[in-house]
């Protein structure tokens, strides 16, 4: 929390305001005292429209104080749009969160992140490639940001952590409400890696259908490039792809995502048809990022064979520690 007190947290909790409107209100007030003399009518004058929900600024201040106390008790921090430590790439999108809650260490703004996303029900080849690409990216010093979901997200996190870099996960819930619950141990590993769990939702907020698409814009915003490993025709990963295009990010798909077979990969096939470049190995990423390409693919360390693929596949779905 900065010298603005709880003002930005209060603003983030104002019901009925869009993300953009909350940022506009933050930019107008320098301290909590100035904010607390306002009423809902004053805020309506600032945003130039009526707010449907009724609320009282003092009640919201009390709620902000309770959330701040819970955060301190649970080692959760929060950073607001007005703070210099707010992730700079997140500032650049149209609707950045007024406040980001996090547990761990925020990403180093000097080190680009690779966004990875995909279906919760991928093919074994998709899972294997997600792990391997994320692992090799980690060996090259590249951290992955994903959404902690089962399937491609989980395997991307696992591979990247095995590559020895900090990991980052953006949640569609409060940081104390890990979803799915089977990924709690994976979430702990991400924090232990000196990475972070991030969310725009305060502690106690349960995941909902609309919160996951919203979190996908944050994954895209934090990334230099976004890789959709494998996605069916209707997939939340395609929402992430849409945000990547909106944010002007490189949009890629993996080679496993365009292979024909019994699994539905129409989403990634369509992305490739529409111009998304296909990634076959980590060297493709390094070349596109103008980084030194290595001849060592790291396959020996991953054990690259079918047995290894099955082990990681089962570990993901059964939540076995590996």
C-alpha positions in Angstrom: 0.0 0.0 0.0 1.3 3.5 -0.9 0.9 6.9 0.8 -2.6 7.2 -0.7 -3.9 5.0 2.1 -6.9 2.8 1.3 -8.3 5.2 -1.4 -7.4 3.0 -4.4 -8.7 -0.1 -2.7 -12.0 1.7 -1.9 -12.3 2.8 -5.5 -11.7 -0.7 -6.7 -14.6 -1.9 -4.6 -17.2 0.7 -5.9 -20.0 -1.3 -7.4 -21.4 -0.4 -10.8 -18.2 1.2 -12.2 -16.2 -0.2 -15.1 -12.5 -0.9 -14.8 -11.8 2.2 -17.0 -14.0 4.4 -14.8 -12.3 3.2 -11.7 -8.9 4.3 -13.1 -10.3 7.7 -14.0 -11.5 8.2 -10.4 -8.1 7.1 -9.1 -6.4 9.7 -11.2 -8.6 12.4 -9.8 -7.9 11.8 -6.1 -4.6 12.0 -4.3 -5.6 10.9 -0.8 -8.2 8.9 1.1 -9.6 12.0 3.0 -10.6 13.7 -0.3 -12.4 10.6 -1.4 -14.4 9.9 1.8 -16.2 13.2 1.6 -17.9 12.1 -1.7 -21.2 10.5 -2.2 -22.5 8.2 -4.9 -24.0 11.3 -6.6 -20.5 12.9 -6.7 -19.1 9.8 -8.4 -22.0 9.8 -10.9 -21.1 13.3 -11.8 -17.4 12.3 -12.4 -18.3 9.4 -14.7 -21.2 11.2 -16.3 -23.8 8.5 -15.9 -26.1 7.0 -13.3 -25.0 4.0 -11.2 -27.8 1.5 -10.7 -26.6 0.0 -7.4 -26.9 2.0 -4.2 -24.0 2.2 -1.9 -22.4 4.4 0.8 -18.8 5.4 0.7 -18.3 4.8 4.4 -19.6 1.2 4.1 -17.1 0.6 1.2 -14.3 2.1 3.3 -15.1 -0.4 6.1 -15.1 -3.2 3.6 -11.7 -2.1 2.2 -10.3 -2.0 5.7 -11.5 -5.6 6.3 -10.0 -6.7 3.1 -6.7 -5.0 3.9 -6.6 -6.7 7.3 -7.3 -10.1 5.8 -4.6 -9.6 3.2 -2.1 -8.9 6.0 -3.2 -12.0 7.9 -2.8 -14.2 4.8 0.4 -12.7 3.4 -1.4 -11.3 0.4 -0.3 -7.9 -0.9 -2.0 -5.5 -3.2 -0.7 -2.8 -5.5 -2.9 -0.1 -7.2 -2.7 1.5 -10.6 -1.3 4.7 -8.9 1.7 2.7 -7.5 5.1 2.7 -9.3 5.3 -1.1 -8.7 2.1 -1.8 -10.7 3.1 -4.0 -13.6 3.9 -1.6 -16.5 2.5 -3.8 -19.3 -0.8 -4.0 -17.4 -1.1 -0.2 -17.5 -1.1 -0.2 -21.3 -4.4 -2.1 -21.8 -7.8 -0.3 -22.2 -9.2 -1.7 -18.9 -6.5 -2.4 -16.4 -7.6 -3.5 -12.9 -7.6 -0.7 -10.4 -5.9 -3.0 -7.9 -3.9 -6.2 -8.3 -3.7 -8.6 -5.4 -0.7 -10.9 -5.3 1.1 -13.5 -3.2 4.8 -13.8 -3.9 7.0 -11.5 -6.0 5.6 -9.4 -8.9 7.2 -10.1 -12.3 10.4 -8.3 -13.1 9.3 -5.7 -15.7 12.7 -6.1 -17.4 12.1 -9.8 -18.1 9.5 -10.6 -20.7 6.9 -13.3 -19.9 5.5 -16.0 -22.3 1.7 -16.4 -22.0 0.6 -20.0 -22.4 -3.0 -21.2 -22.6 -5.1 -24.0 -23.9 -7.9 -26.5 -23.4 -8.6 -28.3 -20.1 -9.0 -31.5 -22.1 -6.0 -31.7 -24.5 -4.5 -34.5 -26.3 -1.5 -36.4 -24.8 0.6 -34.7 -27.5 -0.6 -31.3 -26.5 0.1 -31.9 -22.8 3.6 -33.2 -23.7 4.4 -30.2 -25.9 3.1 -27.7 -23.3 5.4 -29.2 -20.7 8.4 -29.4 -23.0 8.1 -25.9 -24.5 7.6 -24.4 -21.0 10.5 -26.4 -19.6 12.8 -25.4 -22.4 11.7 -21.8 -22.1 12.5 -21.9 -18.4 16.0 -23.3 -19.2 16.4 -20.3 -21.5 15.4 -17.9 -18.6 11.9 -17.3 -19.8 9.0 -17.4 -17.3 5.5 -18.5 -18.2 2.3 -16.8 -17.1 -0.9 -18.9 -17.3 -4.2 -19.5 -15.6 -3.6 -22.5 -13.2 -6.4 -24.5 -14.9 -6.1 -28.2 -15.4 -4.8 -29.4 -18.7 -2.5 -27.1 -20.8 -2.3 -24.4 -18.1 -1.1 -26.8 -15.4 1.3 -28.6 -17.6 2.8 -25.3 -18.7 3.3 -24.2 -15.1 4.9 -27.6 -14.2 7.3 -27.6 -17.1 8.3 -24.0 -16.5 9.0 -24.5 -12.8 11.0 -27.6 -13.7 13.1 -25.3 -16.0 14.2 -23.4 -12.9 12.5 -20.0 -13.3 9.8 -18.1 -11.3 6.3 -19.0 -12.3 3.2 -16.8 -12.6 -0.5 -17.6 -12.4 -3.4 -15.3 -12.8 -6.5 -16.5 -11.0 -10.2 -16.0 -11.7 -10.9 -15.9 -7.9 -9.4 -14.5 -4.8 -5.8 -15.7 -4.1 -7.1 -17.6 -1.1 -9.6 -19.5 -3.2 -7.4 -21.7 -5.4 -9.4 -23.2 -8.3 -9.3 -26.0 -9.0 -8.5 -27.1 -5.4 -6.4 -29.9 -6.8 -3.8 -27.3 -7.9 -3.2 -26.0 -4.4 0.2 -27.7 -4.3 1.1 -26.3 -7.7 0.1 -22.9 -6.5 2.5 -23.2 -3.6 5.3 -24.3 -5.9 4.7 -21.2 -7.9 5.1 -19.0 -4.8 8.1 -21.0 -3.6 9.8 -20.4 -7.0 9.9 -16.6 -6.2 7.1 -16.1 -8.7 3.5 -15.1 -7.8 -0.2 -15.7 -7.8 -2.1 -12.6 -9.1 -5.7 -11.7 -9.1 -7.9 -8.6 -9.5 -10.3 -10.1 -7.0 -10.0 -9.6 -3.3 -9.6 -12.5 -0.8 -12.8 -14.6 -0.4 -14.1 -14.1 -3.9 -15.1 -17.5 -5.4 -14.5 -18.2 -9.2 -17.4 -17.5 -11.5 -18.2 -18.0 -15.2 -17.5 -14.4 -16.0 -14.3 -14.1 -13.9 -12.2 -16.4 -16.1 -12.6 -14.4 -19.3 -11.8 -11.3 -17.4 -8.6 -12.8 -16.0 -7.5 -13.8 -19.5 -7.0 -10.2 -20.4 -4.5 -10.0 -17.6 -2.6 -13.0 -18.8 -2.3 -11.4 -22.2 -1.4 -8.0 -20.9 1.5 -9.4 -18.8 2.9 -11.3 -21.7 5.3 -10.3 -24.5 3.8 -13.1 -26.7 0.9 -15.5 -26.2 1.1 -19.2 -27.2 -2.2 -21.1 -27.5 -1.0 -24.7 -27.3 -4.2 -26.5 -28.2 -7.8 -25.4 -28.3 -11.1 -26.8 -29.5 -13.6 -24.7 -31.5 -15.2 -23.3 -28.3 -12.5 -22.6 -25.8 -11.7 -20.0 -23.2 -8.1 -20.0 -24.6 -9.5 -18.4 -27.7 -10.6 -15.5 -25.5 -7.0 -15.1 -24.4 -6.1 -15.1 -28.1 -8.5 -12.4 -28.8 -7.1 -10.2 -26.1 -3.6 -10.9 -27.4 -4.6 -9.5 -30.8 -6.4 -6.5 -29.1 -3.2 -5.8 -27.0 -0.9 -6.0 -30.0 0.9 -9.1 -28.8 2.5 -11.8 -30.9 0.0 -14.7 -31.2 1.3 -18.2 -31.8 0.0 -21.7 -31.7 1.9 -24.9 -31.2 2.6 -27.6 -33.8 0.5 -30.1 -31.7 -2.4 -27.7 -31.9 -2.6 -28.0 -35.7 -2.2 -31.8 -35.9 -5.3 -33.6 -37.2 -6.7 -36.4 -35.0 -9.5 -37.5 -32.8 -9.2 -34.5 -30.5 -11.0 -31.2 -31.3 -8.3 -28.7 -32.3 -10.5 -26.5 -34.5 -9.7 -23.5 -32.4 -5.9 -23.6 -32.9 -6.3 -24.7 -36.5 -8.4 -21.6 -37.1 -5.8 -19.4 -35.4 -3.1 -20.8 -37.7 -5.3 -20.3 -40.8 -5.9 -16.7 -39.7 -2.1 -16.1 -39.5 -0.9 -17.2 -36.1 2.6 -18.5 -36.4 3.3 -22.1 -35.5 5.8 -22.9 -32.7 7.7 -26.2 -33.0 10.4 -25.7 -30.4 11.7 -23.2 -27.9 14.2 -22.1 -30.6 11.3 -20.7 -32.6 10.5 -18.5 -29.6 14.1 -17.5 -29.0 14.4 -16.4 -32.7 11.3 -14.3 -32.5 12.5 -12.6 -29.4 16.0 -12.1 -30.8 17.6 -14.2 -28.2 20.5 -16.5 -28.6 19.4 -19.9 -30.0 20.8 -23.0 -28.3 21.4 -26.4 -29.9 20.5 -28.1 -26.7 16.8 -28.6 -26.6 16.9 -30.0 -23.1 15.2 -33.2 -24.2 17.6 -35.3 -22.1 16.4 -33.5 -18.9 12.8 -33.9 -19.9 13.4 -37.5 -20.8 11.4 -36.8 -23.9 10.0 -40.3 -24.4 6.4 -41.7 -24.2 6.9 -43.0 -20.6 7.7 -39.5 -19.4 4.7 -38.0 -21.2 2.4 -40.5 -19.6 3.9 -39.8 -16.1 3.3 -36.1 -16.4 -0.1 -36.6 -17.9 -1.2 -38.7 -15.0 0.4 -36.4 -12.5 -1.6 -33.5 -13.8 -5.0 -35.2 -13.6 -4.4 -37.2 -10.5 -2.5 -34.4 -8.7 0.4 -36.7 -8.0 3.6 -34.9 -6.9 6.5 -35.5 -9.4 
